[in-house]
């Protein structure tokens, strides 16, 4: 199993819940989003980088959606 997609560090009982991951287009944010999806969570990916964020959401399938977000405001 790819280490970036390992759900071994995902919180227990997350399946069926929805998580919001900020910075989701970067390596760490994307890895967290993958782990949460692997554990059965729905994930909202929030990031300012639209193209990368949409690509990560698409790679996760129907469990994920991307929302353009600027937390610096």
Kinemage of the C-alpha trace (Angstrom):
@kinemage 1
@onewidth
@group {chain A} dominant
@subgroup {mainchain}
@vectorlist {calphas} color= white
{ca unk a 1} P 0.000 0.000 0.000
{ca unk a 2} L 1.249 3.476 -0.893
{ca unk a 3} L 2.262 5.344 2.270
{ca unk a 4} L 0.407 8.474 1.132
{ca unk a 5} L -2.814 6.480 0.922
{ca unk a 6} L -2.488 4.536 4.160
{ca unk a 7} L -5.468 4.912 6.480
{ca unk a 8} L -3.622 3.469 9.480
{ca unk a 9} L -3.321 6.959 11.010
{ca unk a 10} L -6.928 7.990 10.351
{ca unk a 11} L -9.119 8.494 13.417
{ca unk a 12} L -11.280 5.543 14.398
{ca unk a 13} L -14.972 5.992 13.712
{ca unk a 14} L -14.500 8.545 10.933
{ca unk a 15} L -16.419 6.451 8.399
{ca unk a 16} L -19.596 8.174 7.231
{ca unk a 17} L -18.582 11.553 8.643
{ca unk a 18} L -17.477 14.623 6.690
{ca unk a 19} L -14.063 16.231 7.161
{ca unk a 20} L -12.755 19.567 5.887
{ca unk a 21} L -9.081 19.579 4.904
{ca unk a 22} L -7.431 22.969 4.395
{ca unk a 23} L -4.310 23.162 2.272
{ca unk a 24} L -5.588 20.090 0.484
{ca unk a 25} L -3.663 20.598 -2.766
{ca unk a 26} L -0.266 20.240 -1.066
{ca unk a 27} L 1.515 17.015 -0.182
{ca unk a 28} L 0.470 16.854 3.473
{ca unk a 29} L -3.084 18.083 2.888
{ca unk a 30} L -3.573 15.663 -0.012
{ca unk a 31} L -2.209 12.783 2.071
{ca unk a 32} L -4.615 13.623 4.904
{ca unk a 33} L -7.520 13.780 2.449
{ca unk a 34} L -6.563 10.397 0.976
{ca unk a 35} L -6.277 8.826 4.438
{ca unk a 36} L -9.677 10.148 5.464
{ca unk a 37} L -11.319 8.896 2.256
{ca unk a 38} L -9.623 5.525 2.692
{ca unk a 39} L -11.149 5.404 6.182
{ca unk a 40} L -14.628 6.018 4.725
{ca unk a 41} L -15.069 9.737 5.342
{ca unk a 42} L -16.447 12.270 2.907
{ca unk a 43} L -13.928 15.068 2.399
{ca unk a 44} L -14.237 18.737 1.498
{ca unk a 45} L -10.905 19.916 0.111
{ca unk a 46} L -10.274 23.622 0.732
{ca unk a 47} L -7.400 25.429 -0.968
{ca unk a 48} L -6.568 28.566 -2.929
{ca unk a 49} L -4.962 26.530 -5.760
{ca unk a 50} L -7.970 25.600 -7.883
{ca unk a 51} L -6.274 23.383 -10.477
{ca unk a 52} L -4.368 21.262 -7.960
{ca unk a 53} L -7.298 21.108 -5.541
{ca unk a 54} L -9.670 19.929 -8.259
{ca unk a 55} L -7.135 17.322 -9.362
{ca unk a 56} L -6.855 15.914 -5.832
{ca unk a 57} L -10.656 15.870 -5.452
{ca unk a 58} L -11.032 14.088 -8.783
{ca unk a 59} L -8.461 11.473 -7.753
{ca unk a 60} L -10.535 10.742 -4.626
{ca unk a 61} L -13.786 10.206 -6.521
{ca unk a 62} L -17.309 10.747 -5.268
{ca unk a 63} L -16.250 10.967 -1.599
{ca unk a 64} L -14.564 14.330 -2.191
{ca unk a 65} L -15.343 17.808 -3.402
{ca unk a 66} L -13.168 20.890 -3.827
{ca unk a 67} L -13.999 24.411 -2.610
{ca unk a 68} L -11.758 27.344 -3.527
{ca unk a 69} L -10.788 28.905 -0.188
{ca unk a 70} L -8.465 31.743 0.810
{ca unk a 71} L -7.814 31.584 4.548
{ca unk a 72} L -5.593 34.669 4.453
{ca unk a 73} L -8.561 37.040 4.297
